[in-house]
Structure formats: C-alpha cells, structure tokens
Amino acid sequence: MSNIKTARNTSVDFLRLICAFLIVALHCLGLSNGMVSYSFLLPLTRFAVPVFFIITGYFYNITAKKQTEKRQIFKILKLVIITNALFLVWGIVFRVFSGSLNVFLFDILLKPQTITDFLLFNYAVDGQEHLWYLSALLYILVIAYVFPIILKNKCVAIALVVFLLAVNITFAEFGNMLQLPFAFKSIYVRNFLFTGLPFFLIGNLLFRFKGTGFYKKLNLPILIALLVLSFIGTFAESYFINNKPELFISSIASAVAIFLIFSKIQMPQNKLSVWGQKYSLSIYLFHMVVIQIYSFAARKFALGILFFDIEPIIVFAVCLIAAFVYYNCKDKLKLRLNTNKNSLA
C-alpha cells in the first residue's frame, strides 16, 4: 500500500467519456425505433456500466490510503438524494405535459413495492431506471468501508466475484434463455449486490495484481483479441436469447478487457480526458431528461426515423455542452466568492 501512485490516469478518464456515450446510446429510443439495429449495438453498450464500477474499485485503494472513504460516501449520498428529488419533480412535470400523471402517481410512485424496490434493489422511485447505478454505488462504498475484509483478503474477494456473477448469469441470462420458472426480473440482478459489487471487487483486484507477472503478460494485443472475442460472444448470446438480460457472460470479459486496455495506454492529458473526468457522471445522471425531451419533440413534430438514428449523438452533445456550461459557471462563481471573501478579510 505504501507504493500506491496517486498520479491521474488520463486514459481511464477518456474511457469514462466513452462509456458515458455508450450508456446514452443504450438508453436512446433510436436504438430500436430507427434504422439502426439494436442487436448490432448491444455488444458496444452492455459493458459500459460495469466499467464504471471497475474504475471505482480500481482507485478505491487510493481513496482508502488517503482515508477519504467517509467523504466519498457522503458525496454519493448527497448525489443520490439530490438526483432522485430532481427526477421526481421532473417526472411529475413531464407527465403533466404528456398526459400520464395519474399513471405515474398511482401505478408507480405510490405503490409500496416501489419503495421496497428502491431500498433493496436500487430501483429509483420515479421510474428513472438509470439512477440505480448511483444508489448501488452508495451501498457498495458503505459495504467496503464497514467490511474491509472483502478488499484485504483476495480469496474472499475472488470468491464473492465468482458467486455473485454466477447468480446473476444463472438467474437472468440462463433463466431467460431456457425460459425457466425461476428467471429473475432485471431489477433483482441489476443492483448493488449482483452487478455493482462484483465489478467493484474486480477493479480492486486488478489494482492489487497490477505488479504481478501475470498482469504484465496481459499486453495490448492479447487484450484487444480478448475484447474482439468477447464482442463476438455477446453477438452469439444475444442471438439465442429473446428476452435480453442486463448482463451477458461475454460482457464481463468486455468490461475487464477494455478497462485493462485503457489502463495500460499512456495518454497525455487532453480535452477528451478532462471531459471524461469532469463531465461523465453528469452526462450519465441527466441524459434521460434530454432523451425524453428529444423523443417527445421528434414524435410531436414528426421528424422521422433519421432523427432517432442520430439521437445518441445529439443527446450526448447536448449533455456535454450543458455539463461544460454548468461547471464553468460554477467555477467562476466559486472564484468570485473566494475573491470577495479574501478582499473582505
């Protein structure tokens, strides 16, 4: 632990930006309503959220060394509260204009199961499914802080990864593929326990194995070959499964391979890496608002299927610009307040 490097990995920051775009693409209606095949793009999107968990787990050792675990937990807790509150208000406003407010209030928001699903399975109370990532991350950080043995003991960490991912795959992918009666709904595996925690532990293990001979032997040609094979595997899995699971077996390999590729690339700091560092989380959290507005406008004004095909690009660009403007205004306001404070002193 004493040799942990704290220098920022700009290549991983660039990977954050890529994954943010892939998540936007996954959630855009253009993937299924335009001319682009959803099944074709599926392998390019399913590994994105797991990669975010891997990144957090990979750098958690640095967080622990700095003893900033509590600060990280409270930061994510604040984000969970703020984002869920904002999306709750947004959900009401949007459904007033779309004429589905009664359905939202009585069939979703006020059902006891909604609260249970939120607390146990990270399903957002306002129906914004992508917010599961944030509350799942909060649970994982609390678990890692309260039960540090799962990080310190490699055998425990490996056993948990294997067991939790096996449950995920068995009850989601295989259950749906074989149409078994015990097949899980997506929220029962897409949560902190069966998706977030194992990938967080994978990231943490990769950091701890970084100096080993096996890690060093995983050069770029091997990792790129693994990534290509995992994409082929995901195509094959997708072909045989009608009810698509949240996670394919091959997506696990894709997430690990692409993270290792970018972690090994030495990239100088550039605008893309800075954007990934500063804006990727904001893009992830608020892209659904832009998607809903864009899709509503495209249908309202009959813009045609072309607009659905380019929807991911437009939504991502709007989110990136909005995040850029917000953080620049925030930084300037903070600088002005500090200047005024110093002048008064």
SULTA-V226338 format. One record per run of one state. SS is the DSSP state (H for helix, E for strand, C for the rest). FROM is the first residue (numbers start at 1). LEN is the number of residues. If there is no record, write none. Layout:
BEGIN
ss=SS from=FROM len=LEN
ss=SS from=FROM len=LEN
END
This chain:
BEGIN
ss=C from=1 len=9
ss=H from=10 len=18
ss=C from=28 len=2
ss=H from=30 len=4
ss=C from=34 len=4
ss=H from=38 len=5
ss=C from=43 len=5
ss=H from=48 len=19
ss=C from=67 len=2
ss=H from=69 len=30
ss=C from=99 len=2
ss=H from=101 len=9
ss=C from=110 len=2
ss=H from=112 len=10
ss=C from=122 len=7
ss=H from=129 len=18
ss=C from=147 len=2
ss=H from=149 len=4
ss=C from=153 len=1
ss=H from=154 len=24
ss=C from=178 len=8
ss=H from=186 len=3
ss=C from=189 len=3
ss=H from=192 len=17
ss=C from=209 len=4
ss=H from=213 len=5
ss=C from=218 len=2
ss=H from=220 len=21
ss=C from=241 len=8
ss=H from=249 len=16
ss=C from=265 len=6
ss=H from=271 len=30
ss=C from=301 len=4
ss=H from=305 len=5
ss=C from=310 len=1
ss=H from=311 len=34
ss=C from=345 len=1
END
